[in-house]
Amino acid sequence: MALSFSTRTLFGFWLGLVVTPVFAGNEPLIHAHAHNDYEHPRPLLDALDHGFCGVEADIYLVNGRLLVAHNRSQVKPERTLQALYLDPLRERVQRNGGRVFAGGPEFTLLIDLKSDWQQIYPLLRGVLTNYADLLTTFRDGVKQTNAITIVISGSRAKAMFAGETTGYAGYDGLLTDLDSTAPATLIPWISADWKMHFTWSGVGPMPKGEQKKLGEIVAKAHAQGRRVRFWGAPDNETFWRAMRAADVDLINTDNLAGVEKFLRGESN
């Protein structure tokens, strides 16, 4: 039976609501990454409330469980990777029509391995397979983007992916990986310790020579389809502004509110 005009109109309006991105008044911040996210009062949730599209979780293998903490002495049995991150992300993706932010971009969970990768990665991979419906996958050099992309940092090695026909995580690369032939589907990110490569402390103007060096790093990474992140860096607006001017992809921060305000253009 043909739909009446009013029914068709209502259906069209409803369909528009389904496919139109809904960001609760603020678009997701694709350049914002929550360093050591688990140290905030509400892990993951505080970062999401500020619009962040990336968070970092450090994990240890303890008695067969993946526990989130900065130091081994700080682990607590209830603070698992699943409880703090994977389960709430699944619930949010299901609620938001297949994305962390309804209609929004992919979300990145950077997992820093604090235990030896040969012991912890096989267990982590097994856990990730239980969330395969949420995760970006890598097959035969092709990335199939999904709601959440996992990138592995810390005690990692490219060898841990050997023999995988389907990958559920990418590798957090080093600056030296910019001189490799590894594809961006294996190394989607390049992360580096700022103080190891630059002297500028985020006070006053960045030296011209370091501006040039930074620009060359970013240009080379982008030409290879990789994103760039610096850790151990100044965490202030002068530094953030310099990073965005240089087209550095990710602002690695502990200051969630400050970076949100900066990226939304509300800073003075």
NORQUICOR-V340150 format. One record per residue. N is the residue number from 1. RES is the residue in one small letter. OMEGA is omega in radians with two decimals (none if undefined). Layout:
BEGIN
n=<N;N>
res=<RES;RES>
omega=<OMEGA;OMEGA>
END
This chain:
BEGIN
n=<1;2;3;4;5;6;7;8;9;10;11;12;13;14;15;16;17;18;19;20;21;22;23;24;25;26;27;28;29;30;31;32;33;34;35;36;37;38;39;40;41;42;43;44;45;46;47;48;49;50;51;52;53;54;55;56;57;58;59;60;61;62;63;64;65;66;67;68;69;70;71;72;73;74;75;76;77;78;79;80;81;82;83;84;85;86;87;88;89;90;91;92;93;94;95;96;97;98;99;100;101;102;103;104;105;106;107;108;109;110;111;112;113;114;115;116;117;118;119;120;121;122;123;124;125;126;127;128;129;130;131;132;133;134;135;136;137;138;139;140;141;142;143;144;145;146;147;148;149;150;151;152;153;154;155;156;157;158;159;160;161;162;163;164;165;166;167;168;169;170;171;172;173;174;175;176;177;178;179;180;181;182;183;184;185;186;187;188;189;190;191;192;193;194;195;196;197;198;199;200;201;202;203;204;205;206;207;208;209;210;211;212;213;214;215;216;217;218;219;220;221;222;223;224;225;226;227;228;229;230;231;232;233;234;235;236;237;238;239;240;241;242;243;244;245;246;247;248;249;250;251;252;253;254;255;256;257;258;259;260;261;262;263;264;265;266;267;268>
res=<m;a;l;s;f;s;t;r;t;l;f;g;f;w;l;g;l;v;v;t;p;v;f;a;g;n;e;p;l;i;h;a;h;a;h;n;d;y;e;h;p;r;p;l;l;d;a;l;d;h;g;f;c;g;v;e;a;d;i;y;l;v;n;g;r;l;l;v;a;h;n;r;s;q;v;k;p;e;r;t;l;q;a;l;y;l;d;p;l;r;e;r;v;q;r;n;g;g;r;v;f;a;g;g;p;e;f;t;l;l;i;d;l;k;s;d;w;q;q;i;y;p;l;l;r;g;v;l;t;n;y;a;d;l;l;t;t;f;r;d;g;v;k;q;t;n;a;i;t;i;v;i;s;g;s;r;a;k;a;m;f;a;g;e;t;t;g;y;a;g;y;d;g;l;l;t;d;l;d;s;t;a;p;a;t;l;i;p;w;i;s;a;d;w;k;m;h;f;t;w;s;g;v;g;p;m;p;k;g;e;q;k;k;l;g;e;i;v;a;k;a;h;a;q;g;r;r;v;r;f;w;g;a;p;d;n;e;t;f;w;r;a;m;r;a;a;d;v;d;l;i;n;t;d;n;l;a;g;v;e;k;f;l;r;g;e;s;n>
omega=<-3.13;3.10;3.05;3.14;-3.08;3.12;3.11;3.14;3.14;3.14;3.12;3.11;3.13;3.13;3.10;3.11;-3.10;-3.00;-3.13;3.12;3.12;-3.04;3.11;3.06;-3.12;3.12;3.07;-3.08;-3.03;-3.14;-3.05;-3.13;-3.08;3.09;3.14;-3.04;-3.07;3.12;3.07;-3.10;3.14;-3.12;-3.09;-3.01;3.10;3.13;3.11;3.12;3.11;3.06;-3.08;3.13;3.10;3.09;3.12;3.06;3.05;-3.10;3.04;3.00;-3.09;3.12;3.09;-3.12;3.10;-3.04;-3.05;3.10;3.10;3.13;-3.13;-3.11;-3.07;-3.06;3.06;-3.01;-3.11;-3.08;3.12;3.06;-3.14;-3.05;-3.07;-3.01;-2.97;-3.13;3.10;3.07;3.09;-3.13;-3.12;3.12;3.11;-3.13;-3.03;3.01;3.03;3.11;3.09;2.98;-3.05;-3.11;-3.02;-3.09;3.06;3.13;-3.10;3.00;3.10;-3.11;-3.11;-3.12;3.14;3.03;-3.14;-3.03;-3.12;3.09;-2.99;-3.04;3.12;3.10;3.12;3.14;3.10;3.09;-3.09;3.13;3.11;3.13;-3.05;-3.14;-3.12;-2.83;2.93;3.13;3.14;-3.13;3.08;3.10;-3.14;3.10;3.05;-3.03;3.09;-3.06;-3.01;3.04;3.09;3.02;-3.06;-3.12;3.07;-3.11;-3.06;3.08;3.12;-3.12;-3.10;3.12;-3.05;3.08;3.14;3.03;3.03;3.12;3.10;-3.12;3.00;-3.07;3.10;-3.01;3.07;3.11;3.12;3.12;3.06;3.11;3.12;3.09;-3.13;-3.10;3.11;3.07;3.03;-3.09;-3.12;-3.10;2.91;3.11;-3.12;3.05;-3.07;-3.04;3.10;-3.01;-3.09;3.11;-3.07;-3.05;3.13;3.10;-3.09;-3.11;3.05;3.10;-3.08;-3.13;3.13;3.02;-3.14;3.14;3.12;3.14;3.14;3.11;-3.10;-3.13;-3.13;3.12;-3.10;3.10;3.12;3.13;-3.11;3.05;-3.05;3.10;3.03;3.07;-3.08;-3.03;3.00;-3.10;3.13;-3.02;3.10;3.13;3.14;-3.11;3.12;3.13;-3.14;3.10;3.14;3.14;2.97;-2.95;-2.95;2.99;-3.10;-2.95;2.93;-3.05;-3.05;-3.09;-3.12;-3.14;3.07;3.14;3.14;-3.08;3.08;3.04;-3.10;-3.11;3.11;none>
END
